[in-house]
Amino acid sequence: MDSEPKLVTDREEDNEPKIKMERKEGEPTAAFKGASWAALLIGVSAYLIGLFNATMELNEKGYYFAVLIFGLYSAVSLQKVVRDRDEGIPVTNIYYGISWVALIISISLIGIGLYNAGSIILSEKGFYGMAFVLSLFSAVTVQKNIRDTEQARERD
């Protein structure tokens, strides 16, 4: 089991070796991994910068922060249990159900909170909603990439 990636060198015209990482079968490309991480960082950063600069009270900022963290955790947890079940890894029905309920609750909480927020203009509500959705989706994608990379390296 060689867990180190293999290095392949190509010679350029100036005789300097160019080092490329050989990708394992089933492993996501570096570009896809980078795009996923970038989307996660952009989504979470935008959401948090928006909260930091918002004129709302601290307890309201805390609510939106807690909903983001809850949403990120529930999305990654649901992605893991759905994939575990698909791969035949045992998952209890209660944990599977809790994962779905947690994600639905987190999305409902952001929706209800934004709908009822009288101090936030409509464009800000859209901004928070989109940053929230981007963060959840990219967190799932990053988790998937990490798992696919680990599985690809374990096969070797």
PLY file of the C-alpha trace (Angstrom):
ply
format ascii 1.0
element vertex 156
property float x
property float y
property float z
element edge 155
property int vertex1
property int vertex2
end_header
0.00 0.00 0.00
1.75 3.09 -1.23
-0.08 6.08 0.23
2.28 8.60 -1.36
1.27 9.96 -4.76
3.54 8.96 -7.62
5.53 11.71 -9.27
5.89 11.87 -13.01
8.44 14.16 -14.60
8.25 15.71 -18.04
11.19 17.41 -19.67
10.61 20.87 -21.02
12.65 22.56 -23.72
14.97 24.15 -21.16
15.70 20.73 -19.57
14.09 21.63 -16.24
11.93 18.80 -14.92
8.24 19.55 -14.59
6.64 17.60 -11.73
3.04 16.42 -12.07
1.02 14.52 -9.49
-0.48 11.31 -10.83
-4.13 11.10 -9.90
-5.52 7.84 -8.55
-8.57 6.25 -10.17
-11.71 7.68 -8.58
-9.89 10.64 -7.07
-11.29 14.08 -7.92
-9.07 16.38 -9.95
-7.06 19.08 -8.22
-9.11 21.71 -10.05
-12.38 20.29 -8.69
-10.97 20.08 -5.18
-9.73 23.65 -5.41
-13.02 24.94 -6.78
-14.92 23.19 -3.98
-12.70 24.64 -1.26
-12.85 28.08 -2.89
-16.66 27.95 -3.02
-16.80 26.94 0.65
-14.43 29.70 1.73
-16.21 32.31 -0.42
-19.67 31.29 0.81
-18.78 31.16 4.50
-16.60 34.29 4.33
-19.26 36.31 2.51
-21.92 35.22 5.00
-19.72 36.06 8.00
-18.51 39.38 6.58
-22.14 40.27 5.91
-23.02 39.43 9.51
-20.06 41.40 10.86
-21.06 44.50 8.89
-24.80 44.18 9.53
-26.58 46.73 11.69
-28.65 44.08 13.46
-28.38 43.37 17.17
-25.82 40.91 18.50
-28.43 38.28 19.44
-29.73 38.34 15.85
-26.20 37.96 14.50
-25.74 35.01 16.85
-28.91 33.41 15.52
-27.73 33.63 11.90
-24.26 32.38 12.84
-25.71 29.39 14.72
-28.00 28.56 11.79
-25.00 28.57 9.42
-22.97 26.22 11.64
-26.00 23.95 12.17
-26.67 23.90 8.43
-23.06 23.06 7.54
-22.94 20.22 10.04
-26.31 18.79 9.05
-25.52 18.92 5.31
-22.21 17.09 5.74
-23.78 14.58 8.11
-26.61 13.84 5.69
-24.18 13.46 2.78
-22.18 10.95 4.80
-25.13 8.79 5.86
-26.68 8.77 2.38
-23.38 7.68 0.88
-22.77 5.12 3.64
-26.14 3.54 2.95
-25.46 3.51 -0.78
-22.15 1.72 -0.19
-23.68 -0.84 2.17
-22.15 0.62 5.34
-24.63 0.17 8.22
-26.42 3.35 9.31
-29.22 3.31 11.85
-32.60 4.56 10.72
-32.72 7.00 13.63
-29.44 8.70 12.61
-30.53 8.75 8.98
-33.81 10.38 9.98
-32.17 12.85 12.35
-29.78 13.91 9.60
-32.67 14.68 7.24
-34.65 16.49 9.94
-31.61 18.56 10.96
-31.01 19.74 7.39
-34.68 20.55 6.87
-34.78 22.47 10.16
-31.63 24.45 9.35
-32.98 25.47 5.94
-36.35 26.32 7.52
-34.68 28.41 10.22
-32.75 30.52 7.72
-35.87 30.95 5.60
-38.11 31.87 8.53
-35.47 34.14 10.03
-34.93 36.03 6.78
-38.66 36.25 6.04
-39.36 37.78 9.45
-36.31 40.06 9.58
-37.78 43.53 9.30
-34.43 45.28 9.67
-32.92 43.60 6.59
-33.72 44.86 3.08
-34.71 42.36 0.40
-31.34 42.40 -1.38
-29.55 41.56 1.90
-31.98 38.70 2.50
-31.13 37.34 -0.93
-27.42 37.73 -0.19
-27.66 35.75 3.06
-29.82 33.09 1.42
-27.43 32.60 -1.49
-24.32 32.60 0.74
-26.04 30.02 2.97
-26.93 27.73 0.06
-23.45 28.08 -1.48
-21.87 27.19 1.86
-24.05 24.09 2.35
-23.51 22.80 -1.17
-19.77 23.37 -1.14
-19.41 21.76 2.32
-21.04 18.62 0.90
-18.73 18.74 -2.12
-15.60 19.19 0.00
-16.65 16.24 2.19
-17.24 14.13 -0.93
-13.83 15.06 -2.34
-12.08 14.16 0.91
-13.83 10.80 1.06
-13.20 10.01 -2.62
-9.51 10.89 -2.24
-9.13 8.67 0.83
-10.87 5.75 -0.88
-8.78 6.12 -4.02
-5.57 6.05 -1.99
-6.71 3.10 0.12
-7.25 1.00 -3.02
-3.56 1.25 -3.93
0 1
1 2
2 3
3 4
4 5
5 6
6 7
7 8
8 9
9 10
10 11
11 12
12 13
13 14
14 15
15 16
16 17
17 18
18 19
19 20
20 21
21 22
22 23
23 24
24 25
25 26
26 27
27 28
28 29
29 30
30 31
31 32
32 33
33 34
34 35
35 36
36 37
37 38
38 39
39 40
40 41
41 42
42 43
43 44
44 45
45 46
46 47
47 48
48 49
49 50
50 51
51 52
52 53
53 54
54 55
55 56
56 57
57 58
58 59
59 60
60 61
61 62
62 63
63 64
64 65
65 66
66 67
67 68
68 69
69 70
70 71
71 72
72 73
73 74
74 75
75 76
76 77
77 78
78 79
79 80
80 81
81 82
82 83
83 84
84 85
85 86
86 87
87 88
88 89
89 90
90 91
91 92
92 93
93 94
94 95
95 96
96 97
97 98
98 99
99 100
100 101
101 102
102 103
103 104
104 105
105 106
106 107
107 108
108 109
109 110
110 111
111 112
112 113
113 114
114 115
115 116
116 117
117 118
118 119
119 120
120 121
121 122
122 123
123 124
124 125
125 126
126 127
127 128
128 129
129 130
130 131
131 132
132 133
133 134
134 135
135 136
136 137
137 138
138 139
139 140
140 141
141 142
142 143
143 144
144 145
145 146
146 147
147 148
148 149
149 150
150 151
151 152
152 153
153 154
154 155
